[in-house]
């Protein structure tokens, strides 16, 4: 089986997600930024992955990318704080992204 590199997908996600902060910074609410990430930028990260079999380290690598973004969004380096804020946000917003990212298929 050919090895799957996720570097390009991760770079595209970082570039796209960071463009949000470049354009709207901290002006928009966390809920608005989460909705933008869900609708525009998570597909950038996940594009084509359904056709590939990812191993645990590749899944952890994708998880790291998303966690780093959420830590930046919520201004924390504590993953527990991120998870609590996500649960609160998704109870108001949309639980789909949370399940898509953190629940195995």
C-alpha positions in Angstrom: 0.0 0.0 0.0 1.3 3.4 -0.9 2.0 5.7 2.0 -0.3 8.6 2.4 1.2 12.0 3.2 -1.1 14.4 4.9 1.3 17.4 4.9 -0.4 19.1 1.9 -3.8 18.8 3.5 -2.6 20.1 6.8 -0.8 23.1 5.2 -4.0 23.9 3.3 -6.1 23.7 6.5 -3.6 25.9 8.4 -3.5 28.5 5.6 -7.3 28.6 5.3 -7.9 28.7 9.0 -5.3 31.3 9.6 -6.9 33.4 6.9 -9.9 33.7 9.1 -7.9 35.3 11.9 -6.2 37.6 9.3 -9.5 38.9 8.1 -11.8 38.9 11.1 -9.4 38.4 14.0 -11.2 38.3 17.3 -14.0 40.6 16.1 -16.4 37.7 15.3 -17.7 35.4 18.0 -16.3 31.9 18.6 -19.6 30.5 17.2 -19.2 32.4 13.9 -15.6 31.2 13.5 -16.6 27.6 14.3 -19.3 27.8 11.7 -16.8 29.1 9.1 -14.4 26.4 10.0 -17.0 23.7 9.8 -18.4 24.8 6.5 -15.3 26.0 4.6 -12.1 24.7 6.2 -12.7 21.2 7.6 -13.6 20.0 4.1 -10.2 21.3 3.0 -8.5 19.1 5.6 -10.7 16.1 4.9 -10.8 16.2 1.1 -10.0 12.9 -0.4 -9.5 11.1 2.9 -12.5 8.8 2.6 -10.6 7.1 -0.2 -7.6 6.4 2.0 -7.0 4.1 4.8 -5.4 6.1 7.6 -3.4 4.5 10.4 -3.4 5.7 14.0 -0.5 8.0 13.7 -2.1 9.8 10.7 -5.4 10.1 12.6 -3.5 11.6 15.5 -1.7 14.0 13.1 -5.1 15.3 11.9 -6.4 15.5 15.4 -3.3 17.5 16.4 -4.0 20.0 13.6 -7.6 20.6 14.6 -6.7 20.7 18.3 -4.0 23.4 17.6 -6.5 25.5 15.8 -9.1 25.2 18.6 -6.4 26.1 21.1 -5.6 29.2 19.1 -9.3 30.1 18.8 -10.1 29.7 22.5 -6.7 31.2 23.6 -5.6 28.3 25.7 -3.1 25.4 25.6 -5.3 23.1 27.7 -7.2 20.5 25.6 -9.7 20.0 28.4 -10.7 23.7 28.2 -11.0 23.3 24.4 -13.3 20.3 24.8 -15.5 22.0 27.3 -15.8 25.1 25.1 -16.6 23.0 22.1 -19.3 21.1 23.9 -20.8 24.4 25.1 -20.6 25.9 21.6 -22.0 22.9 19.9 -24.9 22.7 22.3 -25.8 26.1 20.8 -24.5 25.6 17.3 -24.2 22.3 15.5 -23.0 19.0 17.0 -22.1 17.5 13.6 -18.5 18.9 13.5 -17.7 17.7 17.0 -18.8 14.2 16.1 -17.1 14.4 12.7 -13.7 15.3 14.3 -13.8 13.4 17.6 -16.0 10.3 17.0 -14.5 7.4 15.0 -16.5 6.3 12.0 
